[in-house]
């Protein structure tokens, strides 16, 4: 746009030369015409060339993706003057720092002299303002971009032979651990299959971890990438802002906007629940097929196909990486897909903004903590996120009102999805079901909290309460469900158990001491990610904690285990599991 406007100015100057010519001021007219036509022609040529060859700005070089002015985009700086509060809270959000240029001050973890992996040594050092990765072969490669700044941070390094293609440095910094770990320990995949294979940044991450990211093949098969903003910025959720900024340059436009007549930009809070949720779903979902150019406010289904369960029906080798067998999402970052399967969405009007807020509106310390963690609405408690729509009878929870068992989300949105080395709440709201645990393999909320209890115990309670209509016979009816899942479940289940065994509400409900035996076993699991989580919680256990034992847990008060512990471990489900979070 700037080039076009400059060209227009040049043509106006050239027209002024005509006026001067009519006034018989020939020398001045000639000079003016030369300047005007030169400016106009030069800018038009530069604009035309920019459409063929993506311009490289001062923030980027040919060897890495660049941040450029894209059509209709103005960048977050243009929003700040009129929306200082929203801009400030966005600045404090994890969205802003999802992708960053590698610069001094942006790297979370302290550097080490070297990292050793499978006998190979990698290096990472600052050389001036550049971060240089040294490969085991002795090659020096520049680190170009960073992904993440909340739970973890990954480093993307150049691959000079393929233009701007960026590949992962094989170590990740974990904020919760306070240290670097091999990438293969950060994602759930089998030992020995190499590092986490999510492809290159340019072909995968750019879609959702930037604003309006584009990647394409340029001359001689060189891959080039450009973005409107390296962070997930204002225009990712509100749409291109150029028309909005232009409309509010003069007082009348601002007045009309304040009165609710502004259609120059999208506010997800003003959209109907489906369109509003789709603004988040453009990234927080699982889709296939052509993507197209989605803009907030569009019908998302016109650009992406989210009916992936139907498209890949029966292909469990692929579906297992994303879903439980009944179609519930089992990996993090796909909350919109989970919400789509929820009755709150299908028969109600639930949207993401019922529970989450993208801009903080309260300076209260508690509110800031709540918002910063998951950008939850700080004006609602966890229960109020549900009771804003549902009227709950006094005896509904069948738990003490002040206990964790009475919290709506612990029963109806348990931690059954997996990502960033932890359990994450399911966004497909439902009720506890032993049948689902048996047929689908997904843990139910009751046994995730009452870890010392069997499926038979849970089944009996749910039948008595009328939640589950029929009695369901369960195998291992004398062994706690968590013991069965920890010892004989597949790698995905074992990872969830390693996390839940350290979950404070469950430890309060199930007693302490006995978890050490299971965490010690999981800390030697074949899957590196399971070992990482189990070791973290094992290290956090108090050395002198009280010991409580039940026969169902297979652990005696002296810490020894009965023979069923080993028999269940021998039944471990060793099918290959890769959770593509």
N, C-alpha and C positions, 0 to 999 in steps of 0.2 A: 504493500500500500504506500509506503514512504516513497519508493521509486516512482510509482505512478503519479503521486501528488507532485513530486519534484518535476517530473516531465510536464505536467500540466502548467506549473509555474513557468517553466521554460517557454512553453508555447505562448503563454500570456505575455511574457517579455518580448517574444518575437512579434506579436501583434502590436505591441507598443511601438516597435520600430516602424511599422506601417504608418502609425499616427505621426511619428517624428518626420517620416519621409514626406508626408503631406504638408508638414510645416516647413519643408525645404531645409531641414537640418540633416543633410545627407551624411556627413561624417559620423555624427552621433547615431543616426539611424543604422548605419552599416555596422557599427560596433555593437549596438543593442541587438540587432538581428543575429549577428554572429554568436553572441553570448546566449541568447534565448534559444536559437535552434540547436546550438551545440549542447546546451543543458538538456533540452527536450529529447533530442535524438540519443544522446548518451545514456540518459536514464531509461528510455524505452528499450534500448539495446541491452542494458544491464538487466532490466526486468525480464525481458524475453530469455536472456541467457540463464537467469535465476530459475526460470521454470524448467529449463533443461538440466541444469547442473545445480544441485543444492548448494546454496552459499555457505561458506564456513565463517563463523563469527569469531570474535576475539576470545570467546569461551571455549572454542573447540579447535581441533586440528584435524587433518585428513585421517590420522590414525585412530581416531575415536569418534563415537557418535557426537553430534553437535546439537546445540540449542539454537534455534533460529526463529525468526518472525514467521509465523504461519498465517495463512489467510484467515481473517476474522478474529485472530487471537491478539490479546493485548498484554497478557502476563499478569501475575498477581500484584505487581507494583502499581498497576493502574487502578486496582480496587481499593488500595489502602487509604487514599484520601477521604473517600466517602464512607468506607466501612472499616474504620480502624480497629474496632473490637473484634470483628470476624477475622480480619487479617492477622491480628495478634494471636488469636487462639489457633488459627491455622498454622502460624509460625511455630507454635508450641506442639503441634501434633506430629504423630509418627508418619502421617501421610506426606508431610513436607520433606522429610528426610528418607523417604523410601529409596530413592536413588540420588546419589550425590557424586560430584566430581571428586576424585582423590586430591585433596588439598590438605596442608597442615591444619590440624584441628578437627578434621572430619573422621579420623580413624579412632574407633573406640578402644581397642586393646593395645597394650604396650607391645612393642616389637621384641622379638628374640633374635639372637645371633643366627640361629638355624632351627629348622624343624626336620625331624627324621621320620620318614614314612616308608615302611617295608624296606629298610636299608638304604633308601635314597634320601638325600639331603636337599632341602629347599631353603632359600634365603629370602629375606624381605628387609630392605634398608631404605632410608631416606637419602637421596642425593640432591641436596638443595631442596626445592619444592616438589621434586618428583619422587614417587615411591617405586622402587625397582625390585622386581621379583627375580630371583636367580633359580633356574631350573637345575635338576640333578645333572643335566648335560653341560652345565656351565653357561647357558644362554642367559642374557639379561633382557627382561621384558618389563615394560612400563605397566604399572597398575593404573587403570583408567577410571573405573567407576566402583562405587560401593553400593551394595543393596542392604537395606535394613539398618535400624539404629535402636530398636526396642529390645527384643529378645536376643537377637543375633545380628551379626554383620558379616557379609560375604564380600570378597574382593574379586574383581574382574580384571584380567590381564590381557594384554594385546596378543594377537596372533598375526604377526606382520604379513605373512604370506596370503592372508585372506582379507585385506583391507581393514574394515572396522569390526570384524568378528571378534568378540571378546569371550574368553573362556575362564572358568573358575580357578582361582588359586585353591589348592586342595586342603586348605585349613579354614575354619570358621571361628570367629570370636563369639563366645557365649557369655552374655551379660550375667545370667544367673549363676554360672560356674566361675566367672571371673577369669577365664583362661581360653586359650585357643584349643580346638579339638580338630582331628581329621574330619573332613567333610563327610566321609562315610559313616561316622558316628552320629552325625546330626540328622540323618534321614533314614527311615526304616527301609532297609534293603539287605539282602543276604551278604554275608562276609565273602570276600573274594570276587565280587562282581565289578571291581573298580570303584572309582569315585561316583558320587551322585550324578546321574546322567540326565540333566534337565536341558541339555543342549546349550546353545550359546545365548548370551544375553540378548543379542540382536534379533533372534528368531523366537524367543520365548518371553523373556521378562519385559521387553519393551512394550508389550501389549497393555499391561496393567500397572506396571511400576513407574510409569511416566505419564505426562499429559500429552495426548495426541501423538504418540510415537509412531514412526513409520520406518520400515526397512525395505530396501529393494536392491537389486543387482544393477550396478552401473557399468561403466566401460570395462572391458576385459575381465568380466566376471568378478569385479571388485564389489564387495558388499558395503553399502553405505546406510547409515541410519541418522535420523534427525528427530527431534522432539520439540514441542512448544515449551516444555518445562521439564527438567529432570525430576522434579518432585511431582507428587499427585496434587496438582494445584487447583485454584478456583474454577478454571474452565473445564476441568474434568467432570465436575458435578453440575456446573451452572451453564455450560455451553460457551461457545466463543463470545467474547465480551465487547468486541469492537463496536457493534451497533448500540449496545447499552451505554458505553462510555460516550459515544457521539451524541446520543439522545439526551444525556444529562450534562452536557457542556453549558447549556443555557437554562435559566430558572424555570421556564414553563415545562420543559421536559422533566426536571426534577420534581416539580409539583405533581405532575401526572403520575409519575412513578410512585410517589408517596401515597397517592390516593388509590393505589391498587390497579392502575390501568397499564402497568408496564409489561409489555410482552416482548421486550428486547432481550431478555435473559430469562433463564429457567431457575426457579426456586423449587427444589424438590419438595419442600414443605407445603407448597401450594398445589402440587399435583395430586391426582387421585391415588389411592394406596398402591394400585398395581404399577402405574407409571413411576411413582416415587421409589418403590422397591427396585424397579428395573435400573434406576440410576446407579444403585449399589451393585446390582446384578451384572452390570456390564463387565465387572471384574471379579466379583465374589460369586462366581458360578462355574458350572461345568457345561461346556457346549461343544458342538462340533459343526462342521460345515463352514461355508463362507462367512466371513465376519462382517464385511461392509463397513460403512462409515456411520457408526451409531453416534447420535448427538442426544444429550439429556433431553427428555421429553418425547423422544421417538418411541414407537412400539418396538421393544427390544426383539421380539420374535421376527420382525421384518429384517433383522440383521444377523441374528444368531439362532441356531436351533438348540434348544435346551432339552429336547425330548431324547436325550442320549440313551436312556434305558431302553426305549423302544428301538432305537437305531441299532444298538448292539445287543439286542435280546439274546441271551444264551451264551454270549461270548464272555464267560467269566474270567478268562485270562486277562482281559482288559478291564472289565467292570470291577473286579476285585480291587483294583488299584484306587478306586474312588468310592465304591458303594458297599454297604452291607447287602446281603442277598435279597432283602425285601425292597431295596431301592433307597434306603436312607443313606445319606452321605456319611462317610467315615473319615474324611480328611478335612483339615482346617482350610480357611480361606474361601470356602464355597458355601457360605451361609445362605446366600440367596437360593441356591438349589435346595438346601435343606428347608428353608422357609416355604418354598413352593409346594412341598409335600405336607405341610402342616395344616390341620383343620382351621387354625386361626387365619390362614391365608386363603384356603380353598372355599370355606363357607363363611368367612368373616372378612374384615377389612384391614387385617394386620399389615403393617409395612415396617421397614427397618427403623424408621424414625419414631415408632412407638416406644422403642427401648433405647435407641442410640441418638446422640446428638453430635453433629459434626463441628459445632462451635460451642465453646464453653461460655456460659452466661452467668456464672456465679464465682466470686472470688473466695468463697468459703473453703477452708483447708480440706475438709472432708470431701466437698464437691470436687475440688481440684484433683484429689487422689482418685476418686471414682471415675471421673472423666478421663484422666490421663491413662488409666489402665486399659480400658476397652471402649473409650468414648461413649460410656453409658450416660443416659440422662441423669444428671445430678439432682434433679428435682424429684426423683422417684426412688424409693427403696426397691430392693429386688422384688419383694412381694407386690409392691404397687405397680410394677411393670405388668403384672398379671391382673391384679384386682381393679385396674383402671377399666377393664372390660368385663371381668368375671365377678359375679357376686358369690362369695364363698361362705358356706354355712359354718357355724362355730365348730362343729365336730368333723369337718371335712378332712383335716389332716391326720386325725387319730394319733397325733404326737403332741407333746407339750408345746404350747405356743411359742416358748422362747428357745426351743431346740432347733438344731439344723434340720431335723426331720420334718419340721413344719414349714420350711421354706419352699415356696412353690417350685422353684427351678430345680431343687435337688430331687424332686419326684418326677417332674414333667419335662425337664430339660437336662438330664444327667450328662456327665462328661464321657460321652461315647464317641466323640470324634477325636482325631489325633493330628497333632502338628506342633512344630517348634519344640519337640521333645516333651510334650505334656498332653494331658487330657483336656479337651475343650468342649464346652456345652453344645449338645445337639440343638439345632434350630428347627428340628421337626418335633414340635410339641406333641407329647403322647402320655400315656399312663403306663406304669410298670406292668410287665407281662412276662410270666415264666414261659409261656408258649413261644414268645418271640426269642427268648434266650435259647430255647431248645432247638427251634426250627431255623433260626437265622444266625445264631451264634453271638448276637449282641448282648452284652451284659445288661441286666435290668437295674433300675435305680435302687431297689430295696437291698439287693445283695452287694451293690457297690458301697453302700453305707454300713449295712450289717454284715461285715465281712466274715464274721464268725458263724454265720447261719447257712443252712443248706437251701437248695432250691425247693425242697419239699416243705420246709418251714415257711418260705415266702409264698408258695402256692397255697398253703393252708390259710394264711392270713388274707390273701387276696380273694379267695373264695368266700371266706367268712364275711369280708367287707362288701362282697358283690362286685368287685372290680374285675375279677376273672370268673366267668360263669361256671366253668367245669373244672374238676380235679384233673391235673395233668401228671401222669407218672414221670418221675425224673430219675435218670441214672445217677449212681453215686449218691443215693439219697441219705447217706450217713456222713458225707464229707461236705464241708463248707464249699459253696460255689466258687468263691475266690481261690480256694486251694486248687480246685479242679482246673480253673482257667489259667492259673499261674503255672501249673505243672504240665498240663497236657494240651493247652490251647495253642493256636497258631501264633506266629510272631506278632501279629497285630494285637491279639488278645493279651499276650504276655507283656507287651509294651504298656498297654493300658493298665494292667495289674501292677506293674512296677511303679507307675505313677500313683495309682490309687492307694497302694500300700503306705505311701507317705502323706496321704491326704488327711489333714487334721480332723475334720468332722467324722471320718470313718474310724480313726484311731480312738476318738472319744466314745463312739458307739460300740466299738468292737473290742476294747481292751488293748493293752500294749504288750510289748515284749516278744510275742510270737512272730511279729512281722520280720524280725531280723533273720529268721531261718529262711523265709521265702526270698527276701531281698538278697541274701547271700547266694542263694541258688540262682536267681535271675542275673546277678552280677557276673555269672559265668555262662550266660546264654550265648548261643551261636551268633546272634545278631548284635552287631556293635551298638546300635541305638538302644536296645534293651539293656545292655550292660551299662551304658552311660547313665541312663535314668535310674536304674537300680542302685548303682554305686553312689549316685548323688544322694538318694534318700537313705541309704545305708550309713553313709558318713554323717548324716544329720541326726541319727537316732541317739538319744541320750545314753551314755554308757551305763548309768545306774537306774534306768527306768524300771518301773514295777512290771512284773510278769503275770499275765493272765492267760490261762490255757483252757481250752475246751476240747473234748474228744474229736469234734468235727474238724478241728484245725490240724490234726495229725502231729501236733507239737506238744511234747510233755513239758512239765514245769521246769525240768532241768535243762531244757533246750534241745534235747534229743528228739528224733522223729520216729514214728512207728513205720512198719514196713510198707504201708500203703503210700507213703510219700514217694518212695523210690519206684513203686509200681506205676503210679500215675506219671511220674517224670519219664518213665520208659515209654509211655504212650504219647509222648509229645507229638503234636501235629507238625511235621517238618515240610509241609508244602511251601513252595516259594512264595514269599509275600513282599511286594513292593508297594508302599503307599506313596502315591505321587502327589504330595502336598505342594 
